[in-house]
Amino acid sequence: MSVVPVPGRPAVLADLVPRSLVRGAALVIGGAVLTGLAAQIVVPVPGSPVPITGQTFGALLVGAALGWRRGAASMLLYLVAGMAGVPWFQDGKSGWLGVTGGYLVGFAVAAVLVGALAARGGDRTVLRTIATMVLGNVVIYAIGVSWLAAATGMDLTTAIERGLLPFLIGDGIKILLAAGLLPGAWALVNRRA
């Protein structure tokens, strides 16, 4: 059974804030900043050019909370500003996209998917949130691992071994965290309604 937004009711958490151009801009900028802050949580992975970061969690959370349009705009702002010199990629880096660029591009694409699913109720329960976040991670890995293979000359099997497998446990933890936060936020909203 799919959940369709009811007219007049918020589709995503950001819809709880009264609409205005300033609010929309603040949400987009805030989502990019949140992802930039989460990127500073870095755990190196031996044998991989890709570290574990909080970026994935930030990007998927932003997509779910802001919806597909604002979530994608926020992740595109994060990407473009980082390429232009804002030091908010992992470890305070910025500049042109290197071997991890596919993951960064994947954040914007995943924000579209996760935001669209959230608007249809994909963030209202623990199980739906888990499914939504898993699908978002699949998108990020599909783009990120492919980019990693192309950028480094690795074959696809090696790129999967170094750019996907070491991150599954961490992503599982991030997904469980989101599965607690998002439905919990909706439960608070519904109590106040």
C-alpha positions as CSV (number, residue, x, y, z in Angstrom):
1,M,0.0,0.0,0.0
2,S,1.5,3.3,-1.0
3,V,1.1,6.5,1.0
4,V,0.1,9.6,-0.9
5,P,0.4,13.0,0.6
6,V,-3.0,14.5,1.8
7,P,-3.6,18.0,0.4
8,G,-2.9,20.5,3.2
9,R,-0.7,18.1,5.2
10,P,3.1,18.2,5.1
11,A,4.7,15.9,2.6
12,V,8.1,16.2,4.1
13,L,9.4,17.6,7.4
14,A,10.5,20.9,5.8
15,D,6.9,21.5,4.8
16,L,6.1,22.2,8.4
17,V,7.9,25.6,8.2
18,P,5.7,28.3,6.5
19,R,6.6,28.7,2.9
20,S,8.7,31.6,1.7
21,L,11.6,32.1,-0.7
22,V,13.9,32.9,2.3
23,R,12.8,29.8,4.1
24,G,13.5,27.7,1.0
25,A,16.9,29.2,0.6
26,A,17.7,28.7,4.2
27,L,16.7,25.0,4.1
28,V,18.8,24.4,1.0
29,I,21.8,26.1,2.5
30,G,21.3,24.4,5.9
31,G,21.2,21.0,4.2
32,A,24.4,21.7,2.4
33,V,26.1,22.9,5.6
34,L,24.8,19.8,7.5
35,T,26.3,17.6,4.9
36,G,29.5,19.5,5.0
37,L,29.7,19.2,8.8
38,A,28.9,15.5,8.6
39,A,31.8,15.1,6.0
40,Q,34.2,16.0,8.8
41,I,33.5,12.8,10.6
42,V,36.1,10.7,8.8
43,V,37.3,7.2,9.5
44,P,40.1,6.0,7.1
45,V,39.6,2.5,5.6
46,P,42.9,0.6,5.1
47,G,43.4,-0.3,1.5
48,S,40.7,2.0,0.1
49,P,41.0,5.5,-1.2
50,V,37.5,6.2,0.1
51,P,37.1,6.8,3.9
52,I,33.9,6.3,6.0
53,T,32.3,9.7,6.5
54,G,29.1,11.1,7.8
55,Q,28.3,12.6,4.3
56,T,26.0,9.7,3.3
57,F,23.9,10.1,6.4
58,G,23.7,13.9,5.9
59,A,22.8,13.6,2.2
60,L,20.1,11.0,2.7
61,L,18.7,12.8,5.8
62,V,18.6,16.1,3.8
63,G,16.8,14.4,0.9
64,A,14.2,12.9,3.2
65,A,13.6,16.1,5.3
66,L,13.6,18.6,2.5
67,G,12.0,16.6,-0.3
68,W,13.3,15.9,-3.7
69,R,13.6,19.4,-5.1
70,R,15.1,21.1,-2.1
71,G,17.2,18.1,-1.3
72,A,18.7,17.9,-4.8
73,A,19.3,21.7,-4.7
74,S,21.0,21.3,-1.4
75,M,23.3,18.5,-2.5
76,L,24.1,20.4,-5.8
77,L,25.0,23.4,-3.7
78,Y,27.2,21.2,-1.5
79,L,28.9,19.8,-4.6
80,V,29.4,23.1,-6.6
81,A,30.5,25.1,-3.5
82,G,33.0,22.4,-2.6
83,M,34.3,22.4,-6.1
84,A,34.6,26.2,-6.0
85,G,36.7,26.1,-2.8
86,V,34.4,25.8,0.2
87,P,36.4,23.3,2.4
88,W,33.6,21.1,3.4
89,F,34.3,17.8,1.6
90,Q,35.9,15.1,3.8
91,D,38.7,16.3,6.0
92,G,38.1,19.9,5.0
93,K,39.0,19.3,1.4
94,S,37.6,21.2,-1.6
95,G,38.2,21.4,-5.3
96,W,37.7,19.3,-8.4
97,L,36.3,15.9,-7.9
98,G,38.8,13.1,-7.5
99,V,38.3,9.4,-6.9
100,T,35.4,10.0,-4.5
101,G,33.6,12.4,-6.9
102,G,31.0,9.8,-7.9
103,Y,29.8,9.4,-4.4
104,L,29.4,13.2,-4.2
105,V,27.4,13.2,-7.5
106,G,25.4,10.3,-6.1
107,F,24.3,12.3,-3.1
108,A,22.3,14.7,-5.4
109,V,20.7,11.8,-7.3
110,A,20.0,9.9,-4.1
111,A,18.4,13.1,-2.6
112,V,15.9,13.1,-5.4
113,L,15.0,9.5,-4.9
114,V,14.9,9.6,-1.1
115,G,13.0,12.9,-1.1
116,A,10.4,11.6,-3.5
117,L,9.9,8.5,-1.4
118,A,9.7,10.5,1.8
119,A,7.0,12.6,0.3
120,R,5.0,9.4,-0.2
121,G,5.5,8.3,3.4
122,G,8.8,6.6,3.0
123,D,10.1,8.2,6.2
124,R,7.1,7.7,8.5
125,T,7.9,4.3,9.9
126,V,11.1,2.4,10.8
127,L,10.7,-0.2,8.1
128,R,9.8,2.3,5.4
129,T,12.7,4.6,6.4
130,I,15.1,1.6,6.3
131,A,13.9,0.7,2.8
132,T,14.1,4.3,1.6
133,M,17.6,4.8,3.0
134,V,18.8,1.5,1.5
135,L,17.6,2.6,-1.9
136,G,19.4,5.9,-1.5
137,N,22.6,4.1,-0.6
138,V,22.2,1.8,-3.7
139,V,22.1,4.9,-5.9
140,I,25.2,6.4,-4.2
141,Y,27.1,3.2,-4.6
142,A,26.1,2.6,-8.2
143,I,27.5,6.0,-9.2
144,G,30.4,6.1,-6.6
145,V,31.8,2.7,-7.3
146,S,31.5,3.2,-11.1
147,W,33.3,6.5,-10.8
148,L,36.0,5.0,-8.5
149,A,36.7,2.2,-11.1
150,A,37.0,4.7,-13.9
151,A,39.1,7.2,-12.0
152,T,41.6,4.7,-10.7
153,G,41.6,2.1,-13.5
154,M,40.4,-0.6,-11.0
155,D,38.3,-3.4,-12.4
156,L,34.7,-3.4,-11.1
157,T,35.3,-6.2,-8.7
158,T,38.2,-4.4,-7.1
159,A,36.2,-1.2,-7.0
160,I,33.4,-3.0,-5.2
161,E,35.9,-4.5,-2.7
162,R,37.5,-1.2,-1.9
163,G,34.6,1.3,-2.5
164,L,31.5,-0.6,-1.3
165,L,32.1,-3.6,0.9
166,P,34.1,-1.9,3.7
167,F,31.3,0.6,4.2
168,L,28.2,-1.7,4.5
169,I,28.4,-2.0,8.3
170,G,28.8,1.8,8.8
171,D,26.0,2.5,6.4
172,G,23.8,0.0,8.2
173,I,24.4,2.0,11.4
174,K,23.6,5.3,9.7
175,I,20.4,3.8,8.2
176,L,19.3,2.6,11.7
177,L,20.0,6.1,13.1
178,A,17.8,7.6,10.3
179,A,15.2,5.0,11.0
180,G,15.0,6.3,14.5
181,L,15.2,10.0,13.8
182,L,12.8,10.4,10.9
183,P,9.8,8.4,12.2
184,G,10.5,9.9,15.7
185,A,10.2,13.4,14.2
186,W,6.9,12.5,12.5
187,A,5.6,11.0,15.7
188,L,6.3,14.4,17.5
189,V,4.6,16.2,14.6
190,N,1.5,14.0,14.8
191,R,1.3,14.5,18.6
192,R,1.2,18.3,18.2
193,A,-1.4,18.1,15.4
